[in-house]
């Protein structure tokens, strides 16, 4: 009974309607700036430098101006003798530099130190200025993947990339990087049509430039009047904050509103009309209930009492970062701009503040995060020893970052999709019923909304309704046949219905669209095994292992398929490698060789 009551409550807070499908904000939103309109061209940083050399030169020294670059050309901050190699989850990780080329290596070793496998990949792009950490990208025919290895300058050491250190089942060298991942690290990104995770070759990734905050300069270079380019300082508070929020609001789940894409966003427009950012509710957070820096700033007295005047650029200069010697004085001056006029700037006597009189160091200390080796500055600007009250509990596990800007009933489509996304990861499964109930009503009015149809079909799969799920996936694929994740889900649904040949067809299509996904190849192998197609299962397992040699599931399929087709010598060889991974069913598998 308690579970039913909980579900009923979940339905109540979801079913509030939606107004999806509004006109393109680039056309309809009232703005004095001409460059927010679609069709205005981006001109590139080099054109900005022609008239603004000082600003562009300063930006090249700023973290935003160093957000990404080719490894061969990027400023080197790494030490290749620091914690190299290192061990994690039974694997050894190493970084090798040869001239301008850098490779990352993952090895599996036996207890005796023998190498089970070695997987070496060249990293082409370095991501991040290196303030908190520096990650690396692997490029394969227009597909981009994150490396499992990162450099952590705060600790001066190599380690597993953020998020990887929490689980031995991390994605190794095949975490997919899509346009949403790249958006905050590159000036512009050009995915192939209908492919969010495959990019036009040669892949060109340039760091953040002037147009990310000021908007496209196509009009401005010909007509440099005040209304041809955005000046964030002159924007209304919510629009000014949106310029920073497009990259600095770190959401748990992002969902694009119907008909919109984050790549369409222009400074000077509301960010939430292009991208719905959902944060975990305060009570669901492991470390800091106030979440990321945007949420923390909003919880500060500085923000709450400023009537919109206080913002990111009240403290930060978007064109330059103060040097280490300037830092304390630079931020003290920013504090005193508000607190030093006709007031006592600090309640502590100067003698008790320390010789640096560091306002930010006292009121904005660095705090631990959910990720190893990384700490971030607290942005609540609180008095030491007097923490602000915890945020009020929320009515659900997710909170829309811009809930205060939404009209009653807005955002339910995006929230429902976000909840189903979490549930597909095994998180908050109790919300699926309410989310699906809303979407079932919604898609009757918006049958062309492929993301909503896809999410609803996933909810059917989660609730053991494969017939309804497959019908939904087919409806999506009839309008966009290149959604490889939808094809994989369709394969799962078809398999549950006993339609093995249909399931194999879906999975093979997905594997052809993205041959660098071991999970796609693994799905093919599993389905071939189920159908008793042993040679085809062996081939699929080998393709999966070529992409990800650490895949225990692929090695299990390889062993079993070779055994079933009577190739005992090959099966014994596969077993030797599989046994080194110490799978949970190791003894049961070993007995199959007896």
N, C-alpha and C positions, 0 to 999 in steps of 0.2 A: 504493500500500500504506500509506503514512504516513497518508493521509486516512482509510482504513478503520480503522486502529488508533485514530485520534483519535475517530472516531464510536463505536467500541466502548467506549472509555473513557467517552464522554459518556453512553451508555446505562447503564453500570454505576453511575454516581453518581446517576442519576435513579431507577432502579427499586428503590425501597425501600418501596413501599406507601403507604397513606394511610388516615386515619380520618375523612374528611370526613363531614359530616352529623350532628355532635353536637347535643345539645339546646341550646336558646336559653340562653346563659350568664346572661342577665338573670333567668332562672328557676332554673337549675341550680347556678350558682356559689355556694358558701357565703360569705355576706357578712353581717356584723352590721348593715349599713346598709340600711334599708328602701327608700330612694329609688333603689336600683339596679334595682328590679323594673319590668317593663314596665307601662305604664298610669299611672305616676306623672307628673303633669302638670308642665310647665314654666310658671312663673308670670311671668317677665320681671323685668328689672332694677329696675323701679319698685317691685315688691313687696319686693325685697331692701332697697331704700333706706329703707323705712318703719322698719325696726329697725336697720339698719346704715348710717346716713348717712355716717359718716366713711370707711368702707371703700369704699362705692360712689363717693363723691366723689373719693377717691384713684385709684380704678380709671379714672375718666373722664380722668385726666391720664396714665395709663399707656399705652404703645404698644398693649397688648391692648385697652384701652378706646377706642382710635382706629384700629382695624383696618380699618374701612370706613365710608363715609358718602356721602350725596348731595353731589355737587360743589358745589351751591348753598349747602349748609349747612356744609361741611367747613372746618376751620381752614386758611387759605391759607398755604402755605409756599413756593409756587412764585414764581419771577421770570419774568415774561413777556417781559422784554427780554434774557434770557440765552440765547445760542446759538439764537435763534429768528428766522428758520428755520434748519434745518441740513440738510446733504446726506448721503445714504447710498445706496450701490448704484445711483446714477444717478437717485434720486428726491429731491425736496425735501419736507421735513416742516415744518409750521408749526402753531402753537398760537394760537388766537384766542379772546379773552375779550370778551364783550359783556354787561355787567351780571352776572347770576348764571349766565349760560350760557357754557359752554366748548366749543369745537369743535376737533377735530384734523383736519388737512388733509394729504393726500398728493398731490403733483403729479409728473407726468412731464414733463420738459422736453427739448426738442431741444438740440443743440449750440449753436444760435443763441439759446437762451433762450425759445423759443416753447413754450406750454403744450400738451402732447399731451392730457392729461386732468387734471382736478382732482376729487378725491374728498374731500368734507367730511362729517364725522360729528359729531354731538353726543355728548359723553361724559356719562353720568348719574351714575356712581359713581366715587369715588376709593378706591383700595385701598392700604392700608399706612399706618403712622403717619408715614412719611417719614424714618425713621432711616437705612435703607439706600437705598430708592428708593420712589417712589410710582407705582403703575400706575393705569389707568383702564379702566372697563367701558362698553360700548355696549349698550343694551337695545333689542330689537326684538321686540315681541309675545311676551314671556316668554322669549325666547332672549337669552343674554348672550354677549358677545364681548369679548376683550381688545383694547385699542388697541395699535398698534405703537409708540406714543410713551410714554415715561416721564420723570419728573422724578427727577434724581439729586442729593440734597441734599449728599452728601459732596463732589461736584465743582461744585455749584451750576450745573447745566446740564441741558438737555434732551438726550435721545438715544433711540436705539432701545431698546425694552424688552428685559430680560434674555432671552437666547436668540435674539433676532431679529438681533443684530449679527453673528452668525456666518455667515449665509447670505443671499445675494440672493433666495433662494426662500422667504423668511419669509412667514407667513400674513397680512401686512398688517392689515386691520381685521376679520378673520373667524376668529381663533383662538377655538375654542369653549370656553366656561367652563361646566363641569358641576358637579354637586354635590360631587365630590371636590375640585375647585379651590377652591370656596367654603368648604368645611368649616372651614378654618383661619383664615378671615377674618371669618366671621359667627357670631353667637350661635346662630341656628337657620336652616335653609334648608328650603324646601318645594317640592321638584320635583313635577311632575305625575306621576300614576301611570304606571309603566313608562317614564318619560322622565327620564333622568338629567341632561339638558341643556336642559330647558324647564321653566319655573317658573310657579307660580300667580301670576296678575296680580290686583292690582298687585304687582309684585315689591317685597318689603319686606326690606331687608338691614340688620340692626342689628349693631353691633360686638360683640366678645367681651364677655360679661358674667359675673356671679358663677357662674351655673349651669354654665358650661363646665368649671370646676374642682371645684365642690362638688356637682354633680348637680342634677337637677330638684327644685324647692322645693315641689311640691304638697302633700306631707305636712308639711313643716317649717313652712309658714305657719300651719297649724292646730295642730301639735303640735311645738314647738321643742325636742324632747328630743335627746339626743346621738346616737341611732341613726336620726334622721330625715333627716340631711344628712351628706354626706361631708366630713371634715376631712383633706385630703391629708397633713398632718404625721403623722397617726396610722396611716397605711396602711403595710403591709409594703413593703419597698424596691421590689420589682418593680411593685407596684400604684401606689405613689407616683410612680415614674418614668413610668409609663404616662400619667399625667395630663398631663405635659409632652410626652411622645413623640407624643401624638395630633396635635400640630401642629408640633413642633420637630424631628422626625426626617424629614429631607427625602429621600424614597426615589427611586430611579430608576424603579421600577415598583411600583404598588400593586395588589393583588388582594384582593377580598373572599372570605373563606372561604365554603363552600357554605351557603346559607340565611341569610347574615349581611349586614349593611349597616353602613357606618361611622356612619350617622346613629343607629343603635341604641345606640352605645357610651354607657356611663355611667361617670363617675369612680368608682373603687372596684372596677372589673372589669379583667381583663387586656386590654390593647389588642389583642394579637395574635390574640385569639379573634374579633375583629371586622374586622381589617384586617391583611393580610400585607404588610409593607414590605420590599422588596428593594433592597439597595444594590449598586452596582457593586463588584466585587472590587477590593482595593487596587491590584493591578497594572494595572487597566484605567482608573485615574483619571488625568486629565491634569495636575492641579495639586497636589492634596493627597491622598496615599494614605490618609490617615486619615479622609477623607470629611467628613461634616457635624458639627455641634457635639455631637450626642448620641454619635456614635461617638468623637469626640475626647475627650469627658469620660470615657467608659469606658476609654480608653487612658491616662488620667492616673494617676499614682501616688496622688493623693488618693482617687480612686475605688477603685482596686485594693486599697489597704491599709485601707480604711475598713470593710470587712465590711458594705457596704450603707448605712452612715450618711451618706456623702457623696452629695449629689444636687443638682439644679438650684437648689432653694431654700436650699441651704447658702450660696449666694452671692447669689441674686436674691430680691428681695422682690416677690412676684407682685402686690402691691397698689400699689406705687409704685416709681418710678425716681428715683435721686438726681439732683439738679441737677448742672450742670457744675461748680459750685464744691464740691459735696459728694462728687463721684464718687470721687476718689482716696482720701479718708479713709474713705468708706463701704466700699469693697471692701478696703482695708487692714484695717479692723476685722474683716471677715469672714474674712480670712486669719489674722489673729492669734487668732481664736476657737479655732483648732486649733493654730497654730504659735507662739503666744505664751505658752503656759502651761508654765512650767518649762523652756522651751527657748530657744535663741538664735533669734530670729525671722528673722534673715537672716544668711547667711555673709559678706556684704559689710559693711565698716564704714559707718556712717551717712554719712560724708563722701563715699563713693563711690556712694551710692544716688541722688544728686540731691536737690535741695531739696524735692521733693514726696514722696520716699520712696514711690514708686508701685509697689506689689507687682504689681498686675495688668498695668501697662504693661510691666514687665520680664519677667514669667513668662507673660503671655498677650497677646503682641503682635497687632496686626492684620495679617492676611495677605491676599494677592490671592485672588480666586476665579476660576472659569471665566467669570464675567460681567464685561463692561466696566463701569468706574466704581464697582464694589462691592468693598469689602474687609470681612472679618469677623474677629471676635476668635478667636484660637486658643484652644481649650479643653482642650489637653493638659496645661496647667499645667506646663511643662517648664523645666528650668534652662537659662539662656542658654548657647549654645555646646555643650550636651550633649543633642542630639536623641535621642529614644528610638528604638530599632530599628524598622525598617519592619515592618508587619504581615506575618505569614506568608502566602505565596501561597495562594489558594483553589483548590478542586477544580473550579470553574466560574466563569462570568462574573458571577454574582449571588450575594449572600450575604443570607440572611434576618436582619433586624435582631434578631429574638428567637430565633435558633437555639438559644441556651443554655436557653430555656424550653420547647422542643419535645421531645416524646417521640421515640424512634427511629422513623423512618418517617413522622412527621408533616410536613405542608407540601409534599408532592411534587405534589399537585394544583395548588396555588398557584404553585409554582416552574415547573411545566410551562407553565401559562398565561402566566406572566411571560416565559419564554424565547421563546415563540411571538410574544408581543407585540414583543419586541426584534427578532426575525427578520423580522417584517413591516415593520420600518423599515430592513432591510438590515444589521442588526447581529447578529453571532454566528450566522450561518445554519447553522453546523455543529452547533448544538445542537438543531435542529428534529427530527431523526430520533429522538433519545432522548426528547424531550418528547412527541412524537406517539405513540411506542411505549407510554409510560406511560398516556397518555390513552385510547388504544384499548382497553386493558384496563380502565381505570377506568370509562369510560362504559357498559360492559356492566353494571356494578353500579349506576350512578347515571345512568340515562337521562334523568332530569329535570333534570340540572345543565346549564342552558342556556349558562353561561359556558364550561364545559368542552367542550360540544359545539361551540360557536362556535369556540373556539381550535383544536380538532382539525380542523374544516372549513378553517380558515385554513391550517393546516399542510399539508393536502392541496393547497390552492391554491398554496402556496409550492413544493410538490414536483411541480407539473405533473400533478396528478390531479384535473381539473375535475369528472369524474362523481361521484367520492366527495365532493368539496367541495360540489357543489350539493345532493347528498342530505343532507349535514350541515346546510347552511344552511336547507334546507326544513324539516328536523326542528325547528330552532330557531324558525323563523317560524311553524310550525304552533301553537306554544305562546305566542309573543309576536310578533305581526305588526307591532309598532311599533318594531322595532330597525332604525333607518335604516342604520347601518353594516353590519348583516348583509344588508340588501337590496342595498346597493351591491356587496358581495362576491359575493352570489348573481348579480347582473347580470354581473359579470366572469366567473364560472364558466360561466354560460349562454352568454355570447358566445364563450368559448373552445370550447364545444361546437357552435357554429354555430346556436344557437337564438336568433336575433336578436329575434324578437317577444317571447319570454319575457324576454330580457335587458332590453329596453326597458320592459316592464311593471314589473320589479323596480326599475329606476332611477327611473321616473316616480313610483312609490309613495314611494321615499325622498325625492325632491325635493318631493313634496307634504307629507311629514311635517316636513321642514326646508327651507323655501323660501329660507332665508338662507345656504345652503351653495353656494358657487360650484362646489365639487367635485362635488356631486350633479348640478347643472345641466350641468356639463362632461361627466359620464358620460353623461347623456341625449344631449347633443349628439354625442358621439363615436359612440354606438350608432346614432343617427339617420343620421349620416354613413355608417356602415358599411352600413346598410340602404338607402342611396340616397334617404332622405327629406329632401331639401334644405330645404324651407320649415320643417319641424319642427326641423331642426338649427340653422337661423338663429335661430329663436325661442329655443331652449335657450341658444345662445351669447350672445344679448342678455341673457337673464336672468342668466347667469353674470357678464357684464360689469357689469351693474347692481349686483351684490353686490360684485364685486371687479374694478374697472377695470384693475388691474395684471396680470390673468391673460393671459399671452401665449398659452397654449393655447386659451383661449376666443376670443381675437381671431384665432388661426389658423383655428379652425373657422368663424368668421364669414366670413372671407375666402374660404376654400375652398368653403363651402356656397353662397355667393352666386355664385361663379364657376361652380360646377357647374350651377346652375339658370339660368345664362345672363344674370344681372344684372351685366354688366361694370362699369357706372357705380358701383353700390354696392360691387362688389368692389374697384375702384380706390380708392375712398374708405377702405374697410377696410384696404387695403394701406398707405396712407399712415400710418395710425396704427400698424399692426403693424410696419412697417419702423423706426419710431422706437424700438422696443424692441430692435432689432438681434438678432433671433433667430438661433440657430446655422445654421438652414437658409435664411437670408435670400436668398441668391443663387438657390437652387433654387426658392423660392417666387416670386421676382420673374420668373423665366423663364416662369412659367405665364401671365403677362399678355401675353407676346409674341404 
